[in-house]
């Protein structure tokens, strides 16, 4: 079973080298996009260094689009800080997501494109991944087809933004996102996807009938039956057990076989029901 990637929070700065971003939830992923005239920019969140995904030129050779990310950032309100070799005035955006394991794959990017829009396309590798686009443009941006704008920042005739496909791509495959620009301008973009977090299936149940809804999976679960002599029906497996001289007699029902049963310590082996496999279920 997998968690579902969900939007956590967004933040932006029209100028300056720092801003506050609040992360909540678990299995967090933080992405930051920055515009800068500097070629030596780095980023931290809560004083922890972020990973640089790409550094792309747009507006000829004078402005860069940086994309940074951090897996499992600290929760709470913390500072995104942009640093360079000298004082500078940048601006940027940040978006966090929950339910993320890692980057799924990195798609293509573009430098020094020109136009009133661009379309970024990539193919995801894993089921239920989320596709993100960071964009730097010479004018204000807006979401086109296939995406939503999560944040926009920057200033001084230049903008930086973050977008995603507003869904978890299933099954894995091609995703395209179009970003519009207010006027024909230079642009750069980076597209990439993030992978959802796999978690263990758990089921806690007493006696009764149960339905596991979702994908077929292999389950190993403990069942407990406390009983005196007599006949008993274990509803979940549709098996009748009969006590004979402190032993449970062999019973086979619905293609399930029960072997090696003692009255207070029974072992179930290789029961198949509803496309799920139950194995080594010790009863005490």
Helices and strands as residue ranges (DSSP letters): E 6-13, E 18-23, E 29-36, E 42-45, E 48-49, E 51-58, E 63-71, E 76-83, E 92-98, E 100-123, E 130-137, E 141-143, E 148-153, E 159-164, E 174-196, E 218-219, E 231-234, G 235-237, E 239-244, E 247-248, E 252-253, E 256-261, E 266-268, E 271-273, E 276-278, E 281-282
